[in-house]
Amino acid sequence: QVQLVESGGGLVQPGGSLRLSCAASGIIFSIYSMHWYRQAPGKQRELVATIIPGGGTNYADSVKGRFTISRDNAKNTVYLEMNSLKPEDTAVYSCNAAGRTQALGNFWGQGTQVTVSS
């Protein structure tokens, strides 16, 4: 059974930092591309950051220079370090594991709330 479990969300003031974690089980973690998505109330889900098996990364323009995605294959965990947070970063953040073939599957975590407010 595949599970992705996010943690690390919470309430933070503008300009603050949070680190989200997503622990995976039931998959060969190292061969999956890992993504962080977010969805704010009334808005479409947005791809925030991606890290591929080889370690290459990509970011949405809105978070470049502020967010860093990383992975620890030994711990089956992907991280999202978020700095200089803004109120517009408020959303439910979810991790996604995407296999390179349909057979490997595509899996989602339950999400964690991030609220940036003074």
C-alpha positions in Angstrom: 0.0 0.0 0.0 1.4 3.4 -1.1 1.3 6.2 1.4 2.6 9.8 1.2 2.4 11.6 4.5 3.0 15.4 4.6 4.0 17.3 7.8 5.4 20.6 8.8 2.5 23.0 7.9 1.2 25.6 10.2 0.7 29.3 10.8 3.6 31.6 10.2 4.0 35.4 9.9 4.9 37.1 6.6 8.6 36.8 6.1 8.9 33.6 8.1 10.0 30.1 7.1 8.6 26.6 7.2 9.9 23.3 6.1 7.4 20.7 4.7 8.2 17.0 4.7 6.6 14.2 2.7 7.5 10.7 3.8 6.7 8.0 1.2 6.2 4.2 1.7 5.2 1.4 -0.5 7.1 2.7 -3.6 10.7 2.6 -4.8 11.1 6.2 -3.9 14.3 6.9 -5.7 12.8 6.3 -9.2 9.9 8.7 -8.8 9.7 12.3 -9.7 8.4 14.2 -6.7 6.3 17.3 -6.8 4.9 19.8 -4.4 1.5 21.3 -5.4 -0.6 23.9 -3.6 -4.2 24.9 -3.8 -5.6 28.1 -2.2 -9.4 28.5 -1.6 -11.2 29.3 -4.9 -8.0 28.8 -7.0 -6.8 26.1 -9.2 -4.1 23.7 -8.0 -0.6 25.0 -8.8 2.6 23.0 -9.3 5.1 24.6 -7.0 8.3 22.6 -7.3 9.6 19.4 -8.9 12.6 17.2 -8.2 13.4 14.3 -10.6 15.2 11.1 -9.7 18.6 12.5 -10.8 18.2 15.5 -8.5 17.3 18.2 -11.1 14.7 20.7 -9.8 12.2 23.2 -11.2 10.1 25.9 -9.6 7.1 28.0 -10.3 8.1 31.6 -11.0 6.1 32.7 -8.0 8.4 30.8 -5.6 11.8 30.9 -7.3 14.5 32.1 -5.0 12.4 31.6 -1.9 11.5 27.8 -1.9 13.9 24.9 -2.2 12.9 21.3 -2.9 15.2 18.5 -1.9 15.0 14.7 -1.4 16.6 12.1 0.8 16.3 8.8 -0.9 17.7 7.0 2.1 14.7 8.3 4.1 12.2 8.1 1.3 11.4 11.8 2.0 11.0 14.9 0.0 11.2 18.4 1.5 10.1 21.8 0.7 12.0 24.6 2.4 9.9 27.8 2.2 11.5 31.1 3.1 10.3 34.8 2.9 6.8 33.6 3.0 4.0 35.8 1.8 0.3 35.8 2.5 -0.3 34.7 -1.1 1.6 31.5 -0.2 -1.3 30.4 2.0 -2.7 27.1 0.7 -3.0 23.4 1.2 0.3 21.9 0.1 0.3 18.4 -1.2 3.1 16.1 -2.4 2.9 13.9 -5.4 4.9 10.9 -6.6 4.9 10.4 -10.3 6.3 7.3 -12.0 7.8 7.7 -15.4 5.5 5.0 -16.8 1.8 4.5 -16.2 2.5 1.1 -14.6 4.5 2.8 -11.8 1.5 4.9 -10.9 0.8 8.4 -9.6 0.2 9.0 -5.9 -0.9 11.9 -3.6 -0.6 12.8 0.0 -3.4 14.2 2.0 -2.0 17.7 2.2 -0.9 20.1 4.9 -2.2 23.6 5.5 0.2 26.5 5.3 -1.2 29.9 6.5 0.9 33.0 6.2 -0.7 35.8 8.3 0.2 38.4 10.9 
